[in-house]
């Protein structure tokens, strides 16, 4: 869902910025604006569905802002075994970083607009995954401190 959000938003913005001709009979402003609205709506829907899933499954919600989560990442990596971070998650993150840095892509950048979307999708997934896990780690860390002092 987040991938579609990024794709629609990027396509809409690029249509607004660079398109001069009508697109399927619509002026570029209407078509681009519609794609941006669809992209933002898909992103909002993804956030709402994710929060509901956390509540339904009883999963702890991540805590902390972006800066707190970024500062917690090195601690998470050091304490990954105590926290219970699967090695497969680390391997997936590493694969995503290698894919972003690598000059080899599934969709080459030579294809206008479409070539960037695979990198954007991987980058968005990586950032949201790392952010979610570090937010849950911060919650675990706080609960552990309360148990030690309590």
Backbone as CSV, one residue per row, in Angstrom:
resi,resn,N_x,N_y,N_z,CA_x,CA_y,CA_z,C_x,C_y,C_z
1,UNK,0.818,-1.187,0.000,0.000,0.000,0.000,0.867,1.258,0.000
2,UNK,1.924,1.252,0.807,2.789,2.432,0.861,3.518,2.608,-0.464
3,UNK,3.830,1.502,-1.118,4.491,1.585,-2.421,3.574,2.279,-3.428
4,UNK,2.300,1.898,-3.452,1.346,2.556,-4.349,1.221,4.035,-4.023
5,UNK,1.236,4.357,-2.757,1.158,5.755,-2.354,2.320,6.558,-2.930
6,UNK,3.514,6.010,-2.813,4.692,6.704,-3.340,4.625,6.804,-4.860
7,UNK,4.239,5.726,-5.523,4.181,5.720,-6.990,3.163,6.749,-7.490
8,UNK,1.953,6.737,-6.941,0.929,7.691,-7.378,1.356,9.132,-7.111
9,UNK,1.940,9.369,-5.947,2.361,10.732,-5.624,3.469,11.194,-6.557
10,UNK,4.461,10.349,-6.811,5.544,10.729,-7.720,5.039,10.938,-9.150
11,UNK,4.163,10.059,-9.600,3.602,10.227,-10.942,2.782,11.511,-11.043
12,UNK,2.004,11.796,-10.006,1.204,13.019,-10.009,2.069,14.265,-10.017
13,UNK,3.101,14.270,-9.174,3.992,15.432,-9.135,4.736,15.612,-10.448
14,UNK,5.202,14.512,-11.021,5.911,14.627,-12.301,4.966,15.074,-13.411
15,UNK,3.721,14.643,-13.365,2.744,15.104,-14.352,2.498,16.598,-14.207
16,UNK,2.368,17.048,-12.970,2.166,18.478,-12.733,3.351,19.309,-13.204
17,UNK,4.553,18.798,-12.992,5.744,19.580,-13.300,6.149,19.536,-14.769
18,UNK,6.041,18.389,-15.424,6.655,18.228,-16.730,5.695,17.944,-17.880
19,UNK,4.469,17.677,-17.621,3.538,17.307,-18.695,2.885,18.553,-19.283
20,UNK,2.877,18.656,-20.617,2.245,19.787,-21.298,0.953,19.381,-22.003
21,UNK,0.886,18.155,-22.478,-0.269,17.680,-23.240,-1.318,17.090,-22.306
22,UNK,-2.516,16.938,-22.861,-3.570,16.272,-22.101,-3.195,14.819,-21.848
23,UNK,-3.677,14.312,-20.745,-3.428,12.925,-20.367,-4.779,12.238,-20.273
24,UNK,-5.027,11.275,-21.121,-6.318,10.583,-21.258,-7.484,11.578,-21.272
25,UNK,-7.289,12.662,-22.014,-8.341,13.644,-22.188,-8.476,14.656,-21.061
26,UNK,-7.595,14.599,-20.082,-7.644,15.536,-18.955,-6.459,16.478,-19.012
27,UNK,-6.655,17.724,-18.618,-5.512,18.637,-18.543,-4.481,18.114,-17.538
28,UNK,-3.204,18.433,-17.741,-2.162,17.923,-16.839,-2.391,18.292,-15.372
29,UNK,-2.932,19.466,-15.123,-3.166,19.872,-13.732,-4.200,18.975,-13.060
30,UNK,-5.241,18.622,-13.792,-6.293,17.759,-13.230,-5.767,16.341,-13.032
31,UNK,-5.100,15.798,-14.065,-4.576,14.429,-13.974,-3.513,14.331,-12.882
32,UNK,-2.570,15.276,-12.850,-1.522,15.257,-11.830,-2.073,15.446,-10.435
33,UNK,-3.002,16.396,-10.305,-3.619,16.620,-8.989,-4.376,15.395,-8.505
34,UNK,-5.081,14.743,-9.427,-5.805,13.529,-9.057,-4.876,12.417,-8.604
35,UNK,-3.733,12.258,-9.290,-2.770,11.230,-8.889,-2.148,11.550,-7.529
36,UNK,-1.870,12.828,-7.274,-1.326,13.209,-5.967,-2.346,12.923,-4.871
37,UNK,-3.605,13.264,-5.118,-4.658,12.996,-4.127,-4.775,11.494,-3.880
38,UNK,-4.741,10.690,-4.949,-4.790,9.237,-4.781,-3.596,8.732,-3.975
39,UNK,-2.413,9.275,-4.252,-1.217,8.866,-3.519,-1.306,9.189,-2.044
40,UNK,-1.736,10.404,-1.730,-1.861,10.803,-0.324,-2.949,9.974,0.360
41,UNK,-4.067,9.746,-0.331,-5.143,8.940,0.251,-4.668,7.511,0.524
42,UNK,-3.882,6.933,-0.386,-3.358,5.581,-0.159,-2.422,5.561,1.040
43,UNK,-1.610,6.604,1.202,-0.723,6.682,2.356,-1.488,6.788,3.665
44,UNK,-2.532,7.612,3.687,-3.356,7.758,4.892,-4.058,6.446,5.211
45,UNK,-4.596,5.797,4.184,-5.253,4.509,4.392,-4.278,3.478,4.961
46,UNK,-3.047,3.484,4.479,-2.035,2.558,4.982,-1.775,2.799,6.465
47,UNK,-1.644,4.071,6.855,-1.382,4.400,8.265,-2.550,3.947,9.139
48,UNK,-3.775,4.219,8.717,-4.957,3.840,9.501,-5.049,2.325,9.640
49,UNK,-4.847,1.613,8.533,-4.916,0.150,8.587,-3.833,-0.430,9.481
50,UNK,-2.639,0.147,9.445,-1.538,-0.351,10.271,-1.843,-0.154,11.752
51,UNK,-2.370,1.018,12.110,-2.710,1.267,13.519,-3.818,0.338,14.004
52,UNK,-4.805,0.105,13.159,-5.876,-0.823,13.548,-5.340,-2.232,13.735
53,UNK,-4.411,-2.655,12.866,-3.829,-3.988,12.995,-3.052,-4.111,14.298
54,UNK,-2.317,-3.043,14.663,-1.597,-3.074,15.938,-2.567,-3.247,17.099
55,UNK,-3.672,-2.505,17.071,-4.644,-2.603,18.152,-5.317,-3.968,18.186
56,UNK,-5.679,-4.491,17.009,-6.358,-5.779,16.933,-5.449,-6.921,17.385
57,UNK,-4.195,-6.881,16.991,-3.267,-7.955,17.341,-2.626,-7.764,18.707
58,UNK,-2.896,-6.634,19.322,-2.307,-6.368,20.629,-0.824,-6.057,20.563
59,UNK,-0.343,-5.685,19.373,1.072,-5.347,19.238,1.329,-3.996,19.893
60,UNK,2.469,-3.854,20.524,2.776,-2.556,21.123,3.038,-1.518,20.039
61,UNK,2.512,-0.324,20.264,2.747,0.765,19.313,4.149,1.304,19.502
62,UNK,4.776,1.672,18.405,6.097,2.290,18.523,5.999,3.624,19.257
63,UNK,7.064,3.999,19.945,7.115,5.284,20.644,8.317,6.069,20.150
64,UNK,8.352,7.340,20.507,9.492,8.185,20.161,9.312,8.879,18.825
65,UNK,9.981,10.016,18.710,9.944,10.738,17.438,11.081,10.253,16.550
66,UNK,11.228,10.875,15.402,12.216,10.418,14.422,13.634,10.503,14.991
67,UNK,13.940,11.553,15.704,15.287,11.733,16.256,15.560,10.687,17.339
68,UNK,14.581,10.457,18.212,14.751,9.423,19.244,14.973,8.045,18.614
69,UNK,14.234,7.763,17.566,14.365,6.465,16.901,15.714,6.337,16.210
70,UNK,16.190,7.420,15.600,17.507,7.383,14.949,18.606,7.167,15.984
71,UNK,18.476,7.805,17.140,19.470,7.613,18.200,19.406,6.199,18.788
72,UNK,18.230,5.588,18.741,18.063,4.252,19.317,18.572,3.144,18.392
73,UNK,18.738,3.436,17.109,19.152,2.396,16.166,20.479,1.737,16.536
74,UNK,21.540,2.490,16.884,22.780,1.806,17.283,22.604,0.925,18.527
75,UNK,21.797,1.387,19.493,21.547,0.569,20.688,20.795,-0.697,20.317
76,UNK,19.825,-0.565,19.414,19.074,-1.729,18.957,20.000,-2.746,18.306
77,UNK,20.914,-2.274,17.484,21.831,-3.195,16.815,22.772,-3.869,17.804
78,UNK,23.182,-3.145,18.845,24.039,-3.754,19.871,23.279,-4.772,20.715
79,UNK,22.014,-4.482,21.030,21.217,-5.343,21.909,20.215,-6.192,21.131
80,UNK,20.494,-6.467,19.867,19.516,-7.157,19.025,19.153,-8.537,19.549
81,UNK,20.101,-9.230,20.172,19.791,-10.574,20.673,18.918,-10.501,21.916
82,UNK,19.208,-9.559,22.814,18.382,-9.408,24.010,16.975,-8.951,23.639
83,UNK,16.879,-8.099,22.639,15.571,-7.602,22.192,14.823,-8.667,21.395
84,UNK,15.545,-9.498,20.688,14.922,-10.552,19.890,14.705,-10.155,18.443
85,UNK,15.576,-9.295,17.925,15.476,-8.889,16.524,15.962,-10.031,15.645
86,UNK,15.113,-10.528,14.765,15.516,-11.661,13.924,16.647,-11.282,12.966
87,UNK,17.525,-12.227,12.719,18.611,-12.016,11.767,18.062,-11.776,10.369
88,UNK,16.914,-12.365,10.080,16.309,-12.165,8.758,15.924,-10.701,8.536
89,UNK,15.522,-10.009,9.586,15.190,-8.588,9.459,16.442,-7.787,9.128
90,UNK,17.534,-8.073,9.824,18.791,-7.381,9.521,19.255,-7.680,8.102
91,UNK,19.113,-8.918,7.677,19.523,-9.291,6.326,18.668,-8.579,5.279
92,UNK,17.381,-8.453,5.543,16.502,-7.753,4.614,16.863,-6.279,4.531
93,UNK,17.154,-5.653,5.682,17.585,-4.250,5.684,18.879,-4.093,4.888
94,UNK,19.824,-5.000,5.106,21.103,-4.921,4.394,20.891,-5.082,2.888
95,UNK,20.025,-6.010,2.501,19.727,-6.201,1.083,19.126,-4.938,0.483
96,UNK,18.241,-4.280,1.220,17.617,-3.044,0.730,18.654,-1.941,0.548
97,UNK,19.578,-1.821,1.490,20.630,-0.802,1.367,21.509,-1.101,0.157
98,UNK,21.887,-2.362,-0.014,22.712,-2.740,-1.170,21.957,-2.451,-2.463
99,UNK,20.674,-2.741,-2.505,19.872,-2.481,-3.702,19.823,-0.983,-4.021
100,UNK,19.683,-0.159,-2.972,19.630,1.291,-3.199,20.957,1.845,-3.689
101,UNK,22.061,1.303,-3.204,23.384,1.795,-3.571,23.847,1.209,-4.902
102,UNK,23.395,0.021,-5.204,23.844,-0.693,-6.402,23.400,0.013,-7.683
103,UNK,24.258,-0.012,-8.698,23.847,0.568,-9.986,22.902,-0.346,-10.773
104,UNK,22.733,-1.589,-10.334,21.845,-2.527,-11.012,20.452,-2.402,-10.396
105,UNK,19.434,-2.196,-11.229,18.060,-2.038,-10.770,17.134,-2.974,-11.528
106,UNK,16.004,-3.282,-10.907,14.980,-4.037,-11.620,14.381,-3.189,-12.732
107,UNK,14.142,-1.912,-12.417,13.650,-0.958,-13.416,14.719,0.107,-13.595
108,UNK,15.422,0.121,-14.715,16.514,1.074,-14.883,16.038,2.521,-14.875
109,UNK,16.921,3.415,-14.417,16.590,4.823,-14.337,16.423,5.455,-15.719
110,UNK,16.806,4.742,-16.761,16.644,5.274,-18.106,15.179,5.386,-18.497
111,UNK,14.315,4.587,-17.862,12.887,4.692,-18.123,12.361,5.906,-17.354
112,UNK,11.814,6.887,-18.044,11.370,8.084,-17.336,10.276,7.766,-16.319
113,UNK,10.376,8.359,-15.163,9.433,8.253,-14.057,9.378,6.868,-13.432
114,UNK,9.237,5.848,-14.231,9.069,4.498,-13.699,10.375,3.986,-13.103
115,UNK,11.509,4.368,-13.674,12.798,3.878,-13.204,13.149,4.304,-11.793
116,UNK,12.592,5.395,-11.348,12.889,5.894,-10.002,11.971,5.268,-8.961
117,UNK,10.810,4.786,-9.382,9.823,4.318,-8.422,10.258,3.077,-7.657
118,UNK,11.018,2.182,-8.264,11.453,0.996,-7.518,12.409,1.404,-6.398
119,UNK,13.316,2.333,-6.687,14.215,2.816,-5.641,13.437,3.558,-4.556
120,UNK,12.480,4.373,-4.968,11.674,5.115,-3.990,10.879,4.158,-3.112
121,UNK,10.322,3.132,-3.710,9.558,2.156,-2.932,10.426,1.409,-1.935
122,UNK,11.604,0.997,-2.358,12.520,0.298,-1.449,12.960,1.240,-0.326
123,UNK,13.258,2.500,-0.671,13.692,3.473,0.339,12.588,3.736,1.360
124,UNK,11.365,3.898,0.893,10.244,4.141,1.810,10.021,2.925,2.694
125,UNK,10.054,1.727,2.104,9.877,0.522,2.910,10.970,0.420,3.974
126,UNK,12.221,0.655,3.574,13.337,0.543,4.505,13.192,1.532,5.651
127,UNK,12.876,2.773,5.334,12.732,3.788,6.386,11.568,3.472,7.321
128,UNK,10.435,3.038,6.778,9.304,2.724,7.657,9.582,1.478,8.498
129,UNK,10.247,0.496,7.917,10.565,-0.714,8.672,11.530,-0.418,9.820
130,UNK,12.598,0.313,9.519,13.574,0.661,10.558,12.914,1.538,11.613
131,UNK,12.099,2.494,11.193,11.427,3.381,12.136,10.476,2.612,13.055
132,UNK,9.715,1.693,12.490,8.780,0.909,13.299,9.514,0.034,14.303
133,UNK,10.537,-0.655,13.852,11.267,-1.558,14.753,11.980,-0.768,15.851
134,UNK,12.592,0.367,15.505,13.269,1.154,16.549,12.256,1.763,17.508
135,UNK,11.063,2.119,17.021,10.018,2.614,17.918,9.555,1.542,18.887
136,UNK,9.417,0.322,18.410,9.045,-0.787,19.292,10.187,-1.114,20.252
137,UNK,11.415,-0.966,19.782,12.567,-1.178,20.661,12.571,-0.145,21.784
138,UNK,12.279,1.122,21.457,12.217,2.158,22.501,11.175,1.814,23.552
139,UNK,10.007,1.308,23.120,8.971,0.894,24.076,9.499,-0.242,24.960
140,UNK,10.142,-1.224,24.348,10.701,-2.360,25.100,11.741,-1.870,26.103
141,UNK,12.578,-0.938,25.670,13.621,-0.387,26.527,13.014,0.341,27.733
142,UNK,11.974,1.118,27.491,11.310,1.838,28.588,10.641,0.876,29.561
143,UNK,9.971,-0.143,29.035,9.319,-1.121,29.896,10.340,-1.891,30.722
144,UNK,11.495,-2.176,30.146,12.556,-2.883,30.864,13.106,-2.030,32.008
145,UNK,13.242,-0.715,31.776,13.719,0.181,32.840,12.706,0.275,33.976
146,UNK,11.416,0.287,33.635,10.376,0.357,34.655,10.389,-0.912,35.499
147,UNK,10.594,-2.067,34.873,10.638,-3.327,35.621,11.840,-3.376,36.553
148,UNK,12.976,-2.829,36.117,14.169,-2.841,36.957,14.025,-1.920,38.162
149,UNK,13.392,-0.756,37.971,13.258,0.197,39.063,12.042,-0.111,39.919
150,UNK,11.060,-0.785,39.351,9.813,-1.037,40.053,9.872,-2.222,40.882
